[in-house]
Amino acid sequence: MNEKKISLASVIATGVGLVVASTCLLSLAIGSSAIGTTFIITMVVACVVNILTLMSIAELNALMPNLTGGLAQFSLACVGPFITIICMVGGYALCNSLAGSVEGAMFGNTFASIFAGLPIPAWGYTVALVLILMCTNMNGVDVFIKVQDFVAFGLILSLVVMGVMGALGIGTGEIVEQPAVLASDFSSVTGLCGLAFFLFVGGEYVIPLTKDCKNPKRDIPLGMILSMIIILVMQAFLVFGFKNYASWDELGQSATPHVLYGQMLLGPLGKYWMVVVTLLASISSVNTIMNSLAYILMGMSKIGLLPAFFQKVNRKGAPFIGIMLEAVIFIALNVTGLSTTDSISYMISVLAVLWLISYIISNLNVILLRKRLPNAPRTFKVPFGYLLPILGMIGSAYMIYNIDPDWGVKLSLYKVVGITLIVLAVYSFIWVKLKVKRPLLAPYPIKEVMAMESELYAVYHNKNKNGGNNYGRGNEEGKSAGLTVSE
């Protein structure tokens, strides 16, 4: 696509669209019901830590712009293929495939509750949604953005209005007399940081949109940061609204606390309005995950970390294999019922730890490249030297430590994460040794990583490979194609 169509507003819509999901509204209610309005402090801490990581990702994107795979290619240039595969497959592909399936399930469950008289199972509505969004994403990024803008802005407007009405006490329901603060000690407030992490994770998914942005130097970093701030303000209003109109006990026990809040705020109108919000959140999340993951898989394929067929695009320029794969996963998990089992929240916590590990790597990448290439031009640079990336790493590690307040559950999560990392490490080791044939931990030169975006790279790479050396060679044909690999 030659015409750049994505504005700052669309970048924000995409960022908010993935982050604000039905599961986030559930997490918001759980945290609020546990400690009251002081959960807003926990949210601020989690938001700041995520912004620090997003700033690091923005600097990486400024140093290596227009890379389809985003974090995968950034990590490849910093920590090598072995760690990159572990982080990207574990922290992104697995996590978001499951998250997309859960959001699809919540869409189906909501529709099934509305049309309870119809003989259609909940997964039937989910399949219909996934197929519709698959078709829209097949029509390229411009159609994706049109859908995302409409859904995300409707979602933001609805949550802001209902949050402000609740916070100001101007709803039609009866105001509940209850304490605003249930706990304010340090351990209670910071002990829920792992839960609050769910409320802000995923802002970096706007990175694949860089190529189609009207002003990527400004809009990508600014859009990611503004997305987080908008989400924080919007959810803070909702917490105050919860305090005024929903009993903390009922809120914590409800399977659909946001729908409960809507009903207590505005009666039947609020209930159905919040049902619409749930549907918008599910559509927005499934749409964004399906599109962004397809481009990330495409980018990982370009750098040899996944099979080459992920690079295939249709006549609209959409990576259709990745889109169809995600659609198949979403449908399979819902038809089989796996995405609605009791263990799903536990598995999301496991995958959130993997996601946080990838955030630590992203901050580390900035530090490594600052040391290797201190004078390289960057259109955006995280201020205050190494301080903010280091704080981002410490904050992410702290949220891993506080992923669950129960030590038994926490140790169980760590065990599952450890086993998952071992499995991913075995896969990564085999793939790198047999397919990639590069040193496990040796970073790629940045110029080579950027050259991998070109279709000529595969031709040049294969010729060198047949000649017995697939990196660091740089013959005349490669030079003429602009594919030199030195720093």
MIMI-959860 format. One record per residue (C-alpha): residue number from 1; x negated, z negated, y. Coordinates in Angstrom, 1 decimal. Each point is the difference from the previous one (the first is absolute). Example, Ala and Ser with C-alpha at 12.3 -4.5 7.8 and 13.67 -1.06 7.14 Angstrom:
BEGIN
REC num     c1     c3     c2
REC   1  -12.3   -7.8   -4.5
REC   2   -1.4    0.7    3.4
END
This chain:
BEGIN
REC num     c1     c3     c2
REC   1    0.0    0.0    0.0
REC   2   -1.6    1.1    3.2
REC   3    2.4   -1.6    2.5
REC   4   -0.6   -3.7    0.5
REC   5    3.4   -1.6   -0.1
REC   6   -0.5   -3.8   -0.5
REC   7    0.2   -2.2    3.1
REC   8   -0.8   -3.6    0.5
REC   9    3.6   -0.9   -0.5
REC  10   -0.1    1.7   -3.4
REC  11   -3.2   -1.8   -1.0
REC  12    1.7   -3.3    0.9
REC  13    3.1    1.0   -2.0
REC  14   -2.1    0.8   -3.1
REC  15   -1.9   -3.3    0.4
REC  16    3.1   -2.1    0.4
REC  17    1.8    2.0   -2.6
REC  18   -2.3   -0.9   -2.8
REC  19   -0.6   -3.6    1.0
REC  20    3.6   -1.0    0.7
REC  21    1.6    0.1   -3.5
REC  22    2.8   -1.8   -1.7
REC  23   -2.6   -2.1   -1.8
REC  24   -1.4   -1.0    3.4
REC  25    3.3   -1.3    1.1
REC  26    0.2   -2.1   -3.1
REC  27   -3.5   -1.3    0.5
REC  28    0.9   -0.8    3.7
REC  29    3.0   -2.1   -1.1
REC  30   -2.0   -1.8   -2.8
REC  31   -2.7   -1.0    2.5
REC  32    2.4   -1.1    2.7
REC  33    2.1   -2.1   -2.4
REC  34   -3.2   -1.8   -1.2
REC  35   -1.4   -1.2    3.3
REC  36    2.5    1.1    2.7
REC  37   -0.9    1.7    3.2
REC  38   -3.6   -1.0   -0.3
REC  39   -0.2    2.9   -2.5
REC  40   -0.4    2.1    3.2
REC  41   -3.5   -1.6    0.4
REC  42   -0.8    1.1   -3.5
REC  43    1.2    3.5    0.8
REC  44   -2.2    0.2    3.1
REC  45   -3.1   -1.0   -2.1
REC  46    0.8    2.7   -2.6
REC  47    0.8    2.6    2.6
REC  48   -3.3   -0.7    1.9
REC  49   -2.0    0.3   -3.3
REC  50    1.7    3.3   -0.8
REC  51   -0.6    1.3    3.5
REC  52   -3.7   -0.8   -0.4
REC  53   -0.1    2.1   -3.2
REC  54    1.9    2.8    1.6
REC  55   -2.4    0.1    2.9
REC  56   -2.9    0.3   -2.5
REC  57    1.9    2.8   -1.8
REC  58    0.6    1.7    3.4
REC  59   -3.8   -0.1    0.7
REC  60   -0.7    1.6   -3.4
REC  61    2.6    2.7    0.7
REC  62   -1.7    0.6    3.4
REC  63   -3.4    0.4   -1.7
REC  64    1.4    2.2   -2.8
REC  65    3.2    1.6    1.4
REC  66    2.5    2.3   -1.7
REC  67   -0.7   -1.2   -3.5
REC  68    3.1    0.3   -2.3
REC  69   -0.9   -2.9   -2.2
REC  70   -0.7   -2.5    2.8
REC  71   -1.3   -3.2   -1.5
REC  72   -1.2    1.7   -3.2
REC  73   -2.4    2.2    1.9
REC  74   -1.0   -2.7    2.4
REC  75   -1.0   -2.3   -2.9
REC  76   -1.7    2.9   -1.8
REC  77   -2.4    0.3    2.9
REC  78   -0.7   -3.7    0.0
REC  79    0.2   -1.6   -3.4
REC  80   -0.1    3.0   -2.4
REC  81    2.4    1.4   -2.6
REC  82    0.2   -3.0   -2.4
REC  83    1.4   -2.5    2.5
REC  84    2.1    2.6    1.7
REC  85    2.0    0.9   -3.1
REC  86    0.6   -3.7   -0.8
REC  87    1.3   -0.7    3.5
REC  88    2.1    3.1    0.5
REC  89    1.6    0.2   -3.5
REC  90    0.6   -3.7   -0.1
REC  91    0.7   -0.8    3.6
REC  92    2.0    3.1    0.8
REC  93    1.2    2.2   -2.8
REC  94    1.3   -2.8   -2.2
REC  95    1.2   -2.2    2.8
REC  96    2.0    2.6    1.8
REC  97    1.4    1.7   -3.0
REC  98    1.5   -3.3   -1.1
REC  99    1.1   -0.9    3.6
REC 100    1.7    3.4    0.4
REC 101    1.8   -0.6   -3.3
REC 102    1.2   -3.4    1.1
REC 103    1.3    1.4    3.3
REC 104    1.8    2.7   -1.9
REC 105    1.6   -2.6   -2.2
REC 106    1.2   -2.0    3.0
REC 107    1.6    3.1    1.4
REC 108    1.8    0.6   -3.3
REC 109    1.1   -3.6   -0.3
REC 110    1.3    0.0    3.5
REC 111    2.0    3.2   -0.6
REC 112    1.3   -1.3   -3.3
REC 113    1.3   -3.2    1.6
REC 114    1.8    2.0    2.7
REC 115    1.6    2.4   -2.5
REC 116    0.5   -2.5   -2.8
REC 117    3.1    1.8   -1.3
REC 118   -1.9    3.2   -0.8
REC 119   -1.5    0.5   -3.5
REC 120   -3.4    0.8    1.4
REC 121   -3.0   -2.2   -0.9
REC 122   -2.2   -1.3    2.8
REC 123   -2.9    2.2   -1.2
REC 124    2.2    3.1    0.5
REC 125    0.1   -0.5    3.7
REC 126   -3.8   -0.6    0.0
REC 127   -0.6    3.2   -1.9
REC 128    2.1    1.9    2.6
REC 129   -2.0   -1.5    2.9
REC 130   -3.3    0.8   -1.6
REC 131    0.9    3.6   -0.7
REC 132    1.3    0.5    3.5
REC 133   -3.2   -1.5    1.6
REC 134   -2.1    2.1   -2.4
REC 135    1.6    3.1    1.2
REC 136   -0.4   -0.9    3.7
REC 137   -3.7   -0.9   -0.6
REC 138   -0.5    3.3   -1.7
REC 139    0.8    1.7    3.3
REC 140   -3.1   -1.3    1.7
REC 141   -1.0   -2.7    2.4
REC 142    2.3    1.2    2.8
REC 143    3.1   -0.6   -2.0
REC 144   -1.4   -3.3   -1.3
REC 145   -0.5   -1.1    3.6
REC 146    3.6    1.0    1.1
REC 147    1.4   -2.1   -2.8
REC 148   -2.4   -2.9    0.6
REC 149    0.7    0.0    3.8
REC 150    3.8   -0.2   -0.5
REC 151   -0.1   -2.6   -2.7
REC 152   -2.8   -2.2    1.5
REC 153    1.5   -0.1    3.5
REC 154    3.4   -0.8   -1.4
REC 155   -1.6   -2.8   -2.0
REC 156   -1.9   -1.4    3.0
REC 157    3.0    0.1    2.3
REC 158    2.2   -1.7   -2.5
REC 159   -2.4   -2.9   -0.8
REC 160   -0.8   -0.5    3.7
REC 161    3.6   -0.2    1.0
REC 162    1.0   -2.4   -2.8
REC 163   -3.2   -2.1    0.5
REC 164    0.6   -0.3    3.8
REC 165    3.7   -0.8   -0.4
REC 166   -0.9   -2.7   -2.6
REC 167   -2.8   -1.4    2.1
REC 168    2.2   -0.2    3.1
REC 169    2.9   -1.5   -1.9
REC 170    2.4    2.8    1.1
REC 171    1.4    0.9   -3.4
REC 172    3.6   -0.4   -1.0
REC 173   -0.8   -2.4   -2.8
REC 174   -0.3   -3.7    0.1
REC 175   -3.4   -1.5    1.1
REC 176   -1.6   -2.2   -2.6
REC 177   -1.3   -3.4    1.0
REC 178   -3.3   -0.4   -1.7
REC 179   -3.7   -0.8    0.9
REC 180   -2.0    2.9    1.2
REC 181   -3.2   -1.3   -1.6
REC 182   -0.2   -1.1   -3.6
REC 183   -3.8   -0.3   -0.2
REC 184   -2.7    0.3    2.6
REC 185   -3.1   -1.3   -1.7
REC 186   -3.0    2.3   -0.4
REC 187    0.2    0.4   -3.7
REC 188    3.7    0.9    0.0
REC 189   -0.4    2.5    2.8
REC 190   -3.1    1.7   -1.3
REC 191    0.9   -0.4   -3.7
REC 192    2.6    2.8    0.4
REC 193   -2.4    2.6    1.4
REC 194    0.0    1.8   -3.3
REC 195    3.8    0.4    0.2
REC 196   -0.2    1.0    3.7
REC 197   -2.5    2.7   -1.0
REC 198    2.9    2.0   -1.5
REC 199    1.6    0.2    3.4
REC 200   -2.8    2.1    1.5
REC 201   -1.8    1.9   -2.8
REC 202   -0.2    3.8    0.0
REC 203   -0.6    0.9    3.7
REC 204   -3.0    2.1   -1.1
REC 205    2.3    2.6   -1.6
REC 206    0.1    1.9    3.2
REC 207   -3.6    1.1   -0.5
REC 208    1.0    3.2   -2.0
REC 209    2.0    1.0    3.1
REC 210   -3.1    0.4    2.1
REC 211   -0.3    3.7   -0.5
REC 212    3.5    0.6    1.4
REC 213   -0.1   -2.4    2.9
REC 214    0.2    1.3    3.5
REC 215   -2.6   -2.5    1.2
REC 216   -1.5   -1.7   -3.0
REC 217   -2.8   -1.7    1.9
REC 218    2.5   -2.1    1.8
REC 219    3.1    0.0   -2.2
REC 220   -1.5   -1.0   -3.4
REC 221   -1.6   -3.3    1.1
REC 222    2.7   -0.8    2.6
REC 223    2.8    0.9   -2.3
REC 224   -1.2   -2.2   -2.8
REC 225   -0.5   -3.0    2.3
REC 226    3.4    0.5    1.8
REC 227    1.7    0.2   -3.4
REC 228   -1.3   -3.4   -0.9
REC 229    1.0   -1.5    3.4
REC 230    3.5    1.5   -0.1
REC 231    0.5   -1.3   -3.5
REC 232   -1.2   -3.5    0.9
REC 233    2.3   -0.2    3.1
REC 234    3.0    1.4   -2.0
REC 235   -0.5   -2.5   -2.9
REC 236   -0.6   -2.9    2.3
REC 237    3.5    0.6    1.6
REC 238    1.5    0.1   -3.5
REC 239   -1.6   -3.4   -0.9
REC 240    1.6   -1.6    3.1
REC 241    3.3    1.8   -1.0
REC 242   -0.3   -1.5   -3.5
REC 243   -0.3   -3.5    1.5
REC 244    3.1    0.4    2.1
REC 245    2.4    1.6   -2.6
REC 246   -1.3   -0.5   -3.5
REC 247   -0.5   -3.3   -1.8
REC 248   -3.7   -0.2   -1.1
REC 249    1.1   -1.0   -3.5
REC 250    2.4    2.8   -0.4
REC 251   -2.5    2.4    1.4
REC 252   -2.7   -1.0   -2.5
REC 253    2.4    0.2   -2.9
REC 254    1.6    3.4    0.8
REC 255   -1.1    3.1   -1.8
REC 256    1.0    2.0    3.1
REC 257   -0.7   -2.4    2.9
REC 258    0.0    2.7    2.7
REC 259    3.5    1.0   -1.1
REC 260    1.0   -3.7    0.1
REC 261   -1.4   -0.3    3.5
REC 262    1.9    3.1    1.2
REC 263    3.3   -1.4   -1.4
REC 264   -0.6   -3.4    1.6
REC 265   -0.9    1.7    3.3
REC 266    2.8    2.5    0.4
REC 267    2.4   -0.5   -2.9
REC 268    0.9    3.1   -2.2
REC 269   -1.4    2.3    2.7
REC 270   -3.4   -1.7   -0.2
REC 271    0.0    0.1   -3.8
REC 272    0.6    3.7   -0.1
REC 273   -2.4    0.6    2.9
REC 274   -2.8   -1.8   -1.9
REC 275    0.9    2.0   -3.1
REC 276   -0.7    3.1    2.1
REC 277   -3.3   -1.6    1.1
REC 278   -0.9   -0.5   -3.7
REC 279    0.8    3.6   -0.8
REC 280   -2.1    1.2    3.0
REC 281   -2.9   -2.2   -1.0
REC 282    0.0    1.3   -3.5
REC 283    0.3    3.6    1.1
REC 284   -2.8   -0.4    2.5
REC 285   -2.3   -1.7   -2.5
REC 286    0.5    2.4   -2.9
REC 287   -0.3    3.0    2.4
REC 288   -3.3   -1.3    1.5
REC 289   -1.5   -1.1   -3.3
REC 290    0.8    3.3   -1.7
REC 291   -1.5    2.1    2.8
REC 292   -3.1   -2.2    0.8
REC 293   -1.0   -0.6   -3.6
REC 294    0.2    3.7   -0.7
REC 295   -2.5    0.7    2.8
REC 296   -2.3   -2.8   -1.1
REC 297    0.0    1.2   -3.6
REC 298   -0.8    3.5    1.4
REC 299   -2.9   -1.5    2.0
REC 300   -1.4   -1.9   -3.0
REC 301    0.2    3.2   -2.0
REC 302   -2.1    1.8    2.7
REC 303   -2.8   -2.5   -0.4
REC 304    0.0    0.3   -3.8
REC 305    1.6   -3.4   -0.7
REC 306    3.2    1.4   -1.5
REC 307    0.8    3.3   -1.8
REC 308    0.0    3.2    2.1
REC 309    3.6    0.8   -0.5
REC 310    1.0   -2.6    2.6
REC 311   -1.4    2.5    2.6
REC 312    2.7    2.6   -0.6
REC 313    2.4    0.6    2.8
REC 314    3.2    2.1    0.3
REC 315    0.7    2.6    2.7
REC 316    1.0   -2.8    2.4
REC 317   -3.4   -1.6   -0.4
REC 318    1.4   -3.0   -1.9
REC 319   -2.1   -1.5   -2.9
REC 320    2.9    0.5   -2.4
REC 321   -1.6   -1.4   -3.2
REC 322   -0.6   -3.4    1.6
REC 323    3.6    0.0    1.5
REC 324    1.5    0.9   -3.4
REC 325   -2.2   -2.6   -1.8
REC 326    1.2   -2.8    2.3
REC 327    3.6    1.1   -0.4
REC 328   -0.4    0.0   -3.8
REC 329   -1.5   -3.5    0.1
REC 330    2.8   -1.4    2.3
REC 331    2.7    1.5   -2.2
REC 332   -1.6   -1.1   -3.3
REC 333   -0.5   -3.6    1.1
REC 334    3.6   -0.2    1.2
REC 335    1.7    1.7   -2.9
REC 336   -1.9   -2.2   -2.5
REC 337    0.9   -3.1    2.1
REC 338   -3.7   -1.0    0.5
REC 339    0.3   -0.2    3.7
REC 340    2.9   -2.5   -0.1
REC 341   -1.5   -2.6   -2.4
REC 342   -0.6   -3.6    1.0
REC 343   -3.8    0.6   -0.1
REC 344    0.0    2.6    2.7
REC 345   -0.7   -2.5    2.9
REC 346   -2.9   -1.4   -2.1
REC 347   -1.5    3.4   -0.6
REC 348    0.3    0.8    3.7
REC 349   -2.0   -3.1    0.8
REC 350   -2.6    1.2   -2.5
REC 351   -0.2    3.4    1.7
REC 352   -0.1   -1.6    3.4
REC 353   -3.2   -1.7   -1.0
REC 354   -1.4    3.3   -1.0
REC 355    1.1    1.4    3.4
REC 356   -1.7   -2.8    1.8
REC 357   -3.2    0.7   -1.9
REC 358    0.1    3.5    1.3
REC 359    0.5   -1.3    3.5
REC 360   -3.2   -2.1   -0.4
REC 361   -1.8    3.2   -1.1
REC 362    1.3    1.8    3.1
REC 363   -1.4   -2.6    2.4
REC 364   -3.3    0.1   -2.0
REC 365   -0.1    3.8    0.4
REC 366   -0.1   -0.4    3.8
REC 367   -2.9   -2.4   -0.2
REC 368   -1.9    2.2   -2.4
REC 369    0.4    3.1    2.1
REC 370   -0.9   -1.9    3.2
REC 371   -3.3   -0.8   -1.6
REC 372   -0.6    3.5   -1.5
REC 373    1.2    2.0    3.0
REC 374    0.0   -2.2    3.1
REC 375   -0.2    3.0    2.4
REC 376    2.5    2.3   -1.6
REC 377    2.8    1.0    2.4
REC 378    3.3   -1.9   -0.5
REC 379    3.1    0.7    2.0
REC 380    1.2   -3.5   -0.8
REC 381   -2.2   -3.0   -0.7
REC 382    1.0   -3.6   -0.8
REC 383   -1.2   -2.2    2.8
REC 384   -2.3   -3.1   -0.2
REC 385   -2.5    1.4   -2.5
REC 386    0.4   -1.3   -3.6
REC 387    2.2   -2.9    1.0
REC 388    3.5    1.5   -0.5
REC 389   -0.8    1.8   -3.3
REC 390   -1.5   -3.3   -1.4
REC 391    3.1   -1.9    1.2
REC 392    2.2    2.6   -1.7
REC 393   -1.9   -0.5   -3.3
REC 394    0.3   -3.8    0.3
REC 395    3.7    0.2    0.8
REC 396    0.7    2.3   -2.9
REC 397   -1.9   -2.3   -2.4
REC 398    2.0   -2.9    1.4
REC 399    3.3    1.8   -0.7
REC 400   -1.2    0.6   -3.6
REC 401   -0.7   -3.7   -0.3
REC 402    3.5   -0.7    1.3
REC 403    1.8    2.6   -1.9
REC 404    2.3   -2.6   -1.5
REC 405    0.4   -3.8    0.8
REC 406    0.3   -0.9   -3.7
REC 407   -3.5   -0.3   -1.6
REC 408    1.3    0.8   -3.4
REC 409    1.5    3.3    1.2
REC 410   -3.1    0.6    2.1
REC 411   -2.4   -0.3   -3.0
REC 412    2.3    2.2   -2.1
REC 413   -0.1    2.6    2.8
REC 414   -3.8   -0.1    0.2
REC 415   -0.2    0.4   -3.8
REC 416    2.2    3.1    0.0
REC 417   -2.0    1.4    3.0
REC 418   -3.2   -0.6   -1.9
REC 419    1.2    1.9   -3.1
REC 420    1.4    2.8    2.2
REC 421   -3.4    0.3    1.8
REC 422   -1.8    0.1   -3.4
REC 423    2.3    2.8   -1.2
REC 424   -0.5    2.0    3.2
REC 425   -3.7   -0.6   -0.1
REC 426   -0.2    1.5   -3.5
REC 427    2.1    3.0    1.0
REC 428   -2.1    0.4    3.2
REC 429   -3.3   -0.2   -1.9
REC 430    1.0    2.6   -2.6
REC 431    1.4    2.4    2.7
REC 432   -3.1   -0.3    2.2
REC 433   -2.4    0.4   -2.9
REC 434    1.7    2.8   -1.8
REC 435    1.8    1.9    2.7
REC 436   -1.5   -0.8    3.4
REC 437   -3.6   -0.4   -1.3
REC 438   -1.2   -1.9    3.0
REC 439   -1.7   -3.4    0.4
REC 440    2.7   -2.7   -0.3
REC 441   -0.7   -1.9    3.2
REC 442   -1.9    2.6    2.1
REC 443    2.0    1.0    3.1
REC 444    0.5    3.6    0.7
REC 445   -1.4    1.5    3.3
REC 446    2.8    0.2    2.6
REC 447   -0.6    3.7    0.5
REC 448    0.6    0.6   -3.6
REC 449    3.2   -2.1   -0.1
REC 450    1.3    1.9    3.0
REC 451   -1.0    3.3   -1.5
REC 452    2.1   -0.8   -3.1
REC 453    3.1    0.8    2.1
REC 454   -1.1    3.7   -0.1
REC 455    1.1    2.1   -2.9
REC 456   -3.5    1.5    0.0
REC 457   -1.4   -3.4   -1.1
REC 458    1.3    0.3   -3.5
REC 459   -1.6    3.4   -0.4
REC 460   -3.3   -1.1    1.4
REC 461    0.1   -3.3   -2.0
REC 462    0.7    1.8   -3.3
REC 463   -2.9    2.5    0.5
REC 464   -2.4   -2.8    0.7
REC 465    1.4   -1.9   -3.0
REC 466   -0.6    3.0   -2.3
REC 467   -3.5    0.1    1.4
REC 468   -0.7   -3.6   -1.2
REC 469    0.5   -1.9    3.3
REC 470    3.3   -0.6    1.7
REC 471   -1.1   -1.9    3.0
REC 472   -2.7   -0.1    2.6
REC 473   -1.1    3.6   -0.5
REC 474    1.2    2.0    2.9
REC 475   -1.0    3.6   -0.8
REC 476    0.5    2.9    2.4
REC 477    3.5    0.8   -1.1
REC 478    1.0   -3.6    0.6
REC 479   -1.6    0.0    3.4
REC 480    1.8    3.2    1.0
REC 481    3.3   -1.5   -1.0
REC 482   -0.7   -3.1    2.1
REC 483   -0.3   -2.3   -3.1
REC 484   -3.3   -1.7    0.6
REC 485    0.0   -3.5   -1.4
REC 486   -2.7   -1.8    1.9
REC 487    1.0   -2.8    2.4
END
